[in-house]
Amino acid sequence: MIVDSLGLPMALVDVDQALDGTWRAYEQEVDLVRVQDPPADSWPLLREAGFLPKPQVVMWRAEARTSEEEYLAALSGKDRYDIRSAYRKAEAAGLRVTTEPLTVPLLDEFLELYARQVAEMRNGWAVAVRQRANILAEAGTYRVVTVRAGEVLVGACLNQDLPANDEMRARFSAVTAGQRGDSLSRVLYGETLREARLRGRRWATLGRDINLYGHVGNAGLFGFKSRLGFGAVPGQLVEPGSGSHQADRVVRLVELSDPTLLLSYAPVAGEREAVAAPLWLNLFTSSEEPDVRPFRGVGLAGTTVHGIRPA
């Protein structure tokens, strides 16, 4: 069965269709073939057939560390420089960085900024707008990093304090188009880490991503979060019941970007063991000599490059 998932043509097949080659009837019409919720005992055979068992969503998390200096020391020299440079640029531009409680006016101001950013995306999905009522219902648990040029909001990150998880979680963030080149997001997430330390939380997380970088989220997003020192783990590991299992096979790059990335389970025995193990990065590209350096990840089991013939 072919479905359209936010502009991505995808074929949904069962385990038998994936293993016996029936899925090939769809490969000229879709970018992706997927088995939804495959039983764990089928994963080895699916891998042999070219399907990659993976978590539906991943969470990005980093230890807040005891100080900013300790956190920065764990990064490469270039990544440390980029973070410090982002703060210097914000200061030179006269931007005001603060952390505030969540109020209705502030949320609506943020959602206006967020909706504009999503509207510029190729396959944008304004999740935060749909979740406005849920966010307000838990407003007391939020701390919002705001960046203003005068009175104008040019960047913000909605952070939720989750003491039961020992975590400060960045739920949603947005910056104006004029600020993206200056990496204002580095400042927002740096302040998320600072807030985690102030509250004594072990973890800072950058929320959940759909585990397919090349559609709603792009490959650059993966590289950006990795360079901040955050590692991707299965959503279920942080938030039980978060997402499901899938087995994907990328067959072309038409609606998907080139490159496209996904994180698969390492080939270990057992569902619980696979969820707990480091993930494996898979990069799909038509390039004959792809540069994988921008996609180095924190705590990955390894990286495999998959060649895809140009459409």
C-alpha positions as CSV (number, residue, x, y, z in Angstrom):
1,M,0.0,0.0,0.0
2,I,1.3,3.4,-1.0
3,V,0.7,6.3,1.4
4,D,1.7,10.0,1.3
5,S,3.4,11.0,4.6
6,L,3.7,14.8,4.6
7,G,4.7,14.8,0.9
8,L,6.9,11.7,1.2
9,P,5.7,8.8,-1.0
10,M,6.1,5.6,1.0
11,A,5.1,1.9,0.6
12,L,3.9,0.1,3.7
13,V,4.5,-3.7,3.5
14,D,4.4,-6.6,5.9
15,V,7.4,-8.8,6.9
16,D,6.6,-11.5,4.3
17,Q,6.4,-8.9,1.5
18,A,9.7,-7.4,2.6
19,L,11.4,-10.8,2.6
20,D,10.0,-12.3,-0.6
21,G,10.6,-9.2,-2.7
22,T,7.0,-8.3,-3.3
23,W,7.9,-4.8,-2.2
24,R,9.8,-4.2,-5.5
25,A,6.4,-3.6,-7.2
26,Y,6.5,-0.1,-5.5
27,E,10.1,0.9,-5.9
28,Q,9.5,3.1,-9.0
29,E,6.8,5.0,-7.2
30,V,8.1,5.7,-3.7
31,D,11.3,6.9,-1.9
32,L,10.9,4.6,1.1
33,V,9.5,1.1,1.8
34,R,8.6,0.5,5.4
35,V,7.6,-2.4,7.6
36,Q,5.7,-1.0,10.6
37,D,6.1,-2.8,14.0
38,P,8.1,-5.8,12.8
39,P,8.5,-8.5,15.5
40,A,12.0,-8.4,17.0
41,D,12.6,-12.0,15.9
42,S,12.3,-10.9,12.2
43,W,14.9,-8.2,12.4
44,P,17.9,-10.4,11.4
45,L,16.1,-11.5,8.2
46,L,14.9,-8.0,7.5
47,R,18.5,-6.8,7.7
48,E,19.6,-9.4,5.2
49,A,16.8,-8.2,2.9
50,G,18.1,-4.6,3.1
51,F,15.5,-3.4,5.6
52,L,16.9,-1.5,8.6
53,P,15.1,-2.1,11.9
54,K,15.1,1.3,13.8
55,P,13.2,3.3,16.4
56,Q,10.5,5.5,15.0
57,V,11.8,8.5,17.0
58,V,15.1,9.4,18.6
59,M,15.8,11.6,21.6
60,W,18.9,13.8,21.7
61,R,20.5,14.1,25.1
62,A,23.7,15.3,26.8
63,E,25.0,15.3,30.3
64,A,24.7,18.9,31.6
65,R,28.0,18.4,33.5
66,T,28.9,20.4,36.6
67,S,30.0,23.5,34.7
68,E,30.0,25.1,31.3
69,E,33.8,24.7,31.2
70,E,33.5,20.9,31.8
71,Y,30.8,20.6,29.1
72,L,32.8,22.6,26.5
73,A,36.0,20.6,27.3
74,A,34.2,17.5,26.0
75,L,33.7,19.1,22.5
76,S,36.2,19.5,19.7
77,G,38.1,22.8,19.4
78,K,36.0,23.9,16.4
79,D,32.7,23.1,18.1
80,R,33.8,25.1,21.2
81,Y,34.8,28.0,19.0
82,D,31.4,28.0,17.2
83,I,29.5,28.1,20.5
84,R,31.6,30.9,22.0
85,S,31.4,32.8,18.6
86,A,27.5,32.5,18.7
87,Y,27.5,34.2,22.1
88,R,29.9,36.9,21.0
89,K,27.7,37.7,17.9
90,A,24.6,37.9,20.1
91,E,26.3,40.3,22.4
92,A,27.7,42.4,19.6
93,A,24.3,42.7,18.1
94,G,22.8,43.9,21.3
95,L,20.5,40.9,21.8
96,R,19.1,40.4,25.2
97,V,19.1,36.7,26.4
98,T,16.9,35.9,29.4
99,T,15.0,32.9,30.9
100,E,11.4,33.5,31.8
101,P,8.3,31.6,33.1
102,L,5.8,30.5,30.4
103,T,2.8,32.8,30.1
104,V,-0.1,32.9,27.6
105,P,1.3,36.0,25.9
106,L,4.8,34.6,25.7
107,L,3.6,31.3,24.3
108,D,1.5,33.0,21.6
109,E,4.5,35.3,20.7
110,F,6.6,32.2,20.4
111,L,4.1,30.3,18.3
112,E,3.9,33.2,15.8
113,L,7.7,33.0,15.4
114,Y,7.6,29.2,15.3
115,A,4.8,29.1,12.7
116,R,6.7,31.5,10.4
117,Q,9.8,29.2,10.6
118,V,7.9,26.1,9.9
119,A,6.1,27.7,6.9
120,E,9.5,28.1,5.2
121,M,10.3,24.4,5.5
122,R,9.8,22.1,2.5
123,N,7.8,19.6,4.6
124,G,7.1,21.6,7.7
125,W,4.9,20.3,10.5
126,A,3.8,22.9,13.1
127,V,3.5,20.5,16.0
128,A,3.8,23.1,18.7
129,V,0.8,25.0,17.3
130,R,-1.3,21.9,17.6
131,Q,-0.1,21.3,21.1
132,R,-0.8,24.8,22.5
133,A,-3.5,23.6,25.0
134,N,-1.3,20.8,26.3
135,I,1.7,23.1,26.7
136,L,-0.4,25.6,28.7
137,A,-1.8,22.8,30.9
138,E,1.8,22.2,32.1
139,A,2.9,25.9,31.9
140,G,4.3,25.7,35.5
141,T,6.9,23.2,34.4
142,Y,8.3,25.3,31.7
143,R,11.2,27.8,31.5
144,V,11.6,29.7,28.3
145,V,14.9,31.0,26.9
146,T,14.1,34.2,25.0
147,V,16.3,36.3,22.8
148,R,15.1,39.8,21.9
149,A,16.3,42.6,19.7
150,G,14.8,45.5,21.6
151,E,11.2,44.3,22.2
152,V,11.1,41.9,19.2
153,L,11.4,38.2,19.9
154,V,14.1,36.8,17.5
155,G,14.6,33.4,19.2
156,A,13.1,31.3,21.9
157,C,13.3,27.8,23.3
158,L,10.5,26.2,25.4
159,N,12.3,24.1,28.0
160,Q,10.3,21.7,30.3
161,D,11.8,20.8,33.7
162,L,11.2,17.0,34.3
163,P,12.7,16.3,37.7
164,A,11.4,12.7,37.7
165,N,13.6,12.1,34.7
166,D,16.5,14.2,36.0
167,E,16.1,16.2,32.8
168,M,15.6,19.6,31.3
169,R,14.0,19.1,27.9
170,A,14.0,21.5,25.0
171,R,10.5,20.9,23.6
172,F,10.3,23.5,20.8
173,S,12.6,26.3,19.5
174,A,12.5,28.8,16.7
175,V,14.6,31.8,15.5
176,T,14.0,34.4,12.9
177,A,15.4,33.9,9.4
178,G,17.9,36.7,9.9
179,Q,19.4,35.0,12.9
180,R,19.9,31.5,11.6
181,G,23.2,32.3,9.9
182,D,24.6,33.5,13.2
183,S,23.7,30.2,14.9
184,L,21.5,31.7,17.5
185,S,20.2,28.2,18.2
186,R,23.6,27.5,19.8
187,V,22.8,30.2,22.3
188,L,19.4,28.8,23.0
189,Y,20.6,25.3,23.6
190,G,23.6,26.6,25.6
191,E,21.1,28.3,27.9
192,T,19.1,25.1,28.1
193,L,22.2,23.4,29.4
194,R,22.7,26.2,31.9
195,E,19.2,25.9,33.2
196,A,19.7,22.2,33.6
197,R,22.8,22.8,35.8
198,L,21.0,25.5,37.8
199,R,18.3,23.0,38.7
200,G,20.7,20.2,39.4
201,R,19.5,18.0,36.4
202,R,21.8,15.4,35.0
203,W,20.5,15.5,31.5
204,A,19.6,18.1,28.9
205,T,17.6,16.8,25.9
206,L,16.7,18.4,22.6
207,G,13.3,16.7,22.4
208,R,12.2,14.0,19.9
209,D,13.0,13.8,16.2
210,I,11.4,11.6,13.6
211,N,14.1,9.1,12.8
212,L,14.6,10.1,9.1
213,Y,16.8,13.1,8.4
214,G,16.0,14.1,4.8
215,H,12.3,14.8,5.0
216,V,10.8,16.9,7.8
217,G,14.2,17.3,9.5
218,N,17.2,17.5,7.2
219,A,20.6,15.9,7.5
220,G,22.1,19.2,8.6
221,L,20.0,19.0,11.8
222,F,21.6,15.7,12.7
223,G,25.1,17.2,12.3
224,F,24.2,20.4,14.2
225,K,22.9,18.5,17.3
226,S,25.9,16.2,17.2
227,R,28.3,19.1,17.2
228,L,26.7,20.4,20.3
229,G,27.7,17.2,22.1
230,F,24.2,15.6,22.1
231,G,23.8,12.0,21.2
232,A,20.8,10.3,19.6
233,V,19.2,7.4,21.5
234,P,15.9,5.5,20.9
235,G,13.0,7.4,22.2
236,Q,11.8,4.4,24.3
237,L,15.1,4.5,26.2
238,V,14.3,8.0,27.6
239,E,10.5,7.9,27.5
240,P,8.9,4.4,27.6
241,G,6.2,4.1,25.0
242,S,7.7,6.9,22.8
243,G,7.3,5.7,19.2
244,S,7.4,2.3,17.8
245,H,9.8,0.0,15.8
246,Q,10.1,0.2,12.1
247,A,12.2,-1.4,9.4
248,D,13.0,1.0,6.5
249,R,14.5,0.6,3.0
250,V,15.4,3.8,1.1
251,V,15.0,3.1,-2.6
252,R,15.4,6.6,-4.2
253,L,16.0,10.2,-3.4
254,V,13.3,12.2,-5.1
255,E,11.3,13.7,-2.2
256,L,14.0,12.7,0.3
257,S,17.1,14.9,0.3
258,D,20.6,13.8,-0.7
259,P,21.9,12.8,1.7
260,T,19.3,11.2,3.8
261,L,20.1,9.7,7.2
262,L,18.5,7.3,9.6
263,L,19.7,5.6,12.8
264,S,19.1,1.8,12.9
265,Y,19.4,-0.6,15.8
266,A,22.8,-2.3,16.1
267,P,22.7,-6.0,15.1
268,V,22.5,-7.5,18.6
269,A,20.2,-10.2,19.9
270,G,17.0,-9.2,21.6
271,E,14.7,-6.2,21.5
272,R,15.7,-4.9,24.9
273,E,19.4,-5.2,24.1
274,A,18.9,-3.4,20.8
275,V,17.1,-0.5,22.4
276,A,19.9,-0.2,25.0
277,A,22.8,-0.4,22.5
278,P,24.3,2.5,20.6
279,L,22.6,3.2,17.3
280,W,24.1,2.8,13.9
281,L,24.1,5.7,11.4
282,N,23.1,5.0,7.8
283,L,23.7,7.6,5.1
284,F,22.0,7.3,1.8
285,T,23.4,9.3,-1.1
286,S,23.9,9.3,-4.9
287,S,27.4,10.8,-4.4
288,E,30.3,8.6,-5.4
289,E,32.6,10.2,-2.8
290,P,30.4,11.3,0.1
291,D,31.9,13.3,2.9
292,V,30.7,11.7,6.2
293,R,32.6,14.1,8.4
294,P,29.7,16.5,9.0
295,F,27.7,13.6,10.4
296,R,30.0,12.3,13.0
297,G,27.8,11.4,16.0
298,V,28.2,11.1,19.7
299,G,28.2,7.5,20.9
300,L,27.3,5.8,17.6
301,A,28.1,2.2,17.0
302,G,29.3,2.9,13.5
303,T,28.4,4.4,10.1
304,T,27.4,2.8,6.8
305,V,27.1,4.6,3.5
306,H,24.5,3.3,1.1
307,G,24.8,4.3,-2.6
308,I,21.5,5.3,-4.3
309,R,21.3,5.6,-8.0
310,P,20.3,9.1,-9.2
311,A,16.6,9.3,-10.1
